[in-house]
Every structure is written in C-alpha cells, then in structure tokens.
C-alpha cells in the first residue's frame, strides 16, 4: 500500500449503498458519476453492469485523483427480460405479479479503481431470489406498506420484502441491495489492501 493517507470514494448517491459500505468502518466520501448508462447492442446483463461499474469509478478520476474509487451497478432479470425500478404503485404491482412463483436473478457489477495508478479490479456478483405464489391482495398489501418504488424488482429484501420469498441463493445477500461486500473485500485483497487493518486504524 502507498504511504499516502487512504482515501476512499463511493461513486454513487444511493443511500442503500452508503449504508452498506459504512459497515466496513472505513471513512469514505460519495460522489455521483455522470456517464451514459445506455445498454449497448448485444450486451448481456453481466457485461452491462460490469462495464458500467468500471465506467462509474473511472469517471471520477479527475476530481479525485488520489482516491480509491468504488463503482457499482445492478441489473435484474425475470424470464429473460430486464426488470427496472418501478417508479410507481401500478408498475410495482405488475412487476410482483410477474415475479410470483418465479425467480429473479440479480447481476451486480463491482469495480475498485486506483485513481492514482489507473489500476482496477472488478467482478460481477450473481444472486437469485425465488418468489412464493403471491395473491393480488398480498402484493397490494406489500406495495402499500413498503412502497418499493425506487427498488429494482419492486421489493426491499432488507425489509418486509423477505415475506415474499421462498429462498435466496448466492454468496452475499448484500448484492441484492446493490453492494456485495464480500466481493468488495475480495477486490481490496487483490489490490493488496487489508480491510480489517484499515478499520482497526480508525
């Protein structure tokens, strides 16, 4: 590691990602990258989120030239089609009706970028959510209670959304919320950074 003070930046304005990253007990700053998030032709969801995570991290290099920058992006897929943030009650209900009895796969791209050297490390974390058979009443009750309009898939796994599932499958449930911490610690390790040592130094 460099003798320079360790500076960490989360390239996101998401309060969910901020809360997750704070669990590592390493001070960090946040900033929103300005990039084109259009999906390219013939780009798979895995390729898409992997590319965007890296682009988000690298987009902030000029403003934060001495930081380690974390970029992340997420896509979820149901029946082969991408599922977006619903934005409103009607769309949330429709998404959950489609998910009922089905599986949604989340792909979370993660990138760790050293703005000082230009080195980067990245991964794409898969995670599967299996839904119970849900009645219209159950779906409407859930949506009205939790209002998951800013969450892809129309649920909050860290909240009441857990009542919608039969199973979760993957190595890190934090990936559902947008920042797979196990994978992030792996990337730090690949970069020669000991997360526990950093946290202990605070």
N, C-alpha and C positions, 0 to 999 in steps of 0.2 A: 504493500500500500504506500501511497505517497505520504510525504511528511506534511503536505498541505492539510489544513483542517478539512474534515469530511463534510461535504455539503451535499444534501440530498434534495431532489426536486421531484414532485409528483406532477406529471404532465396531464392534469385532469382537474376539473372543477367539481367532480362528483363527490357529494358528501358521504356516500357509501364507501367509495374507495379511500377517502381520507380517514374514515373511522377504522377501516381495516388496517391501513398502513400504520396508524398510530399504535396498534397492538405490538409492533416490533420495538417500541420505545426508543426510536431514533428520531431526533428532531428533523423536520423536513418543511419545505415550502411547497406551495401549489401555484401552478400557472396553467392557463388553458392554451393549448396549441391551436393555431389557425391553419388547418390543412383541408384539402379536398377529400371528402370521405366517400366519394362515389366508388361503387364497386366496378372493377374492370371486367371486360368481356371474358367469359370462360374462367373466371377466377372462382375457386372453391371457397366456401366459408372459412376454412382453415387458412388458406392463402391470404384471404382478405383481411382477417383480423391480425394475422401475423405481420402483414405489410403495414397496416395502419398503426399498430402498436409501435413499430420501429419508426415510422414517419412522425408520429406524435412526439416521441422522445427527441428525435433529431431536429425537429422544427424549432426547438427552444434553445439550440446550441449557442446562437449568437448572444442572446440575452443572458444566458447562464453558462459562460464558458468554462467555469471551474467546478461545475456540479456533476454529480452522478444523477442521471435523469431516468425516471421510470415511466414508460408508456404502456398503456393497456387499452384493449378494445375487445368487444364481445359481439358475437352473433349467436342467435339460437335458431334451430331448425326443427320444423314439425312437418312430417310427411314430405320431406324433400324441399320444403319452401321456407324461406327466411321469415322469422317472426319478429316484428318490430315492437317498440314501446307503443302501447295502445293510445295514450293521449286523452281518452275519454271513456265514460262508462259503457257506452254501446259497443265500442271496439273491444274493451276488456272482456265483456260478457261473451262476445263472439269468439275471441281467442280461447277462452277457457272451455267453451263448448266444443271447439275443435280439439283441444288437448285432452278432454275427458276420455279416459280409457287408453290413452296414447302415451308415447314417450316424446319428450323434447330433449334434444341434445344441444348443450351449450359448448361453444368454442370460445375460449378466452385467450387472446394473444397478449403476450407479455414481453417487454423489451427493457433491458438495462443498458444504458448508454453512458459512456465516459466522455463528457463533452470536451475534456482537456486533451485526450489522446485520440478520440474518434473510434475507440473500440466499442463493440457492442455484443451483447449476449441475448438470446431470445428463445422463446418456446411458445407452443400453443397447447393449452390445457383443455382436454375434453371432460365433460361432466353430463351425466344423464339424469333426467327427472321423469319418474313414472307416475302417472296420474290415476287416481281412483275413477271409477264411473261416477260422474257427478250429475246430480239433478239440476234442473234450471233454478230451483229455489236455493240450493246450496251455492251455486255460482253467484246468484244475485246477492245473497246474504254476504258472501265473502267480499265481493266487489264493493258493496255499500259500506262494509265495516272498514276495510283497509285501503280502499281507493288506490290501487296499484298502477296508476296511470302513467307513471314515469319508469316502469319496470318492464323490460322485455319479457314477454310471456304472460304478463298480467298477474304476477304474484310476487310476494315478498317471502322468500324462503326463511329469512331470519325472524319472521313474524308469524301471523296466523296462516300464512300460505302452507305451512307444514301440514295442516289438516287436509290439504288437497291431494297428498301424495300417498302412494303405496310403497315407494322405495326411492332412494337416492343412490347413484352409483358413480364413483370416481374417487380420486385420492384426496381431494381437498374441496370441501363444500364452500369455502370462501370464493372459489371460482364462480359460483352462482351469483355472488354479489358484485363480482367484477374485478377482483384482485386475488389471484391464487397465491397465498402467502408461502405455501410450501415450495412452489415453483420459484417464487421470488428469492427465497433463501438459497435455493439451489443455484440461481443465477449469480447471486452475490458470492457464493462459494467458488464458482467457476472463475469469477473475477478476482479471487484472492482476498475476499473481504469476509471477516468473521462477524456475523450479525450479533452474536451474543457478547463478543468483546466490545463492539460498538455500544450496545445497550448498557453494558456494565460501566462504560466510561462516562455515562451521562450523570 
